[in-house]
Amino acid sequence: MTVATKTLIDKIEALPPDKRAEVEDFVERKLARDEGSETRSGLVERLRARRERLLREHGLFDSTPIIRELRENGD
């Protein structure tokens, strides 16, 4: 354990229980957010792979007529 880590732990342990709970909640939120970003990056990779597969299977398509119809008819 480094001196900086020991100092930080000593500071946290010196906090009153309510402030120590706030620190614990903060750390839990940081961990959850980091785990969520891994999940998001996995989702992004799956979406990219699917997009590439669809492009290989079906090629490019022109969405202009679809957009024009939506603008004209609102459907």
N, C-alpha and C positions, 0 to 999 in steps of 0.2 A: 504494500500500500504506500502510495507516495505521500509526502508531507502535505501537499495541497488537498489530497483526498481526505486525509486524517483531519485536517483543519476544517474542511467542509462538514464532515460527519460530526465533529465536535460542536460546530455552530448549530447544526440541525438538532442535535441532542439537547442543546441548551435552550431551545425554544420552548415556550409553554405548549401544552398539549393541543390547543386549538390551532396555533400557528404551525405546529409540526404536522397536523392533519392537512392543513392547506398545502404544505410542501409535498406531502405524499400524494394528494389529489393532483397537484401540478405534474409530478413525475408520471403518474398513471395516465394523464391526458397526453403527455408527450409520447409515451410508449404506444398508446393506442393510435395516435396520429401517425407515427412512424409505421406501425403495422398496416394502417389503412392505406398509406402511400404505396406500400408493397403490393397490396391488393389492387389498387388502382393501376399500378404499372403492369401488373399481370393482365388486367382487363384490357388495357391499351394494346398490349402485345397480341392478345387473342383477337381483338378487333382488326388490327393490322393484318394478321395472318388471314382472317376471313375475307377482308377486302382484297388482298392479293389473290386468294383462291377464286373469288368471284370474277376478278378481272381476267384471270387466265381462262376460266370456264366460259365466260360470256362476252369478254372484251368490253370496250368502252360503249356507252350508250348516250344518246342525246336526250337530255332532260328538258330541253327548251319547249317542245310541244306540251309536255305535262304541266310545266309552269305556266305557259300561256293559257291553257285550259282552266287552270285554277284561278288565274287572274280574271278571266272572262266570266266564268260560271260560279266561282266561289265554292266549288264542290271539292 
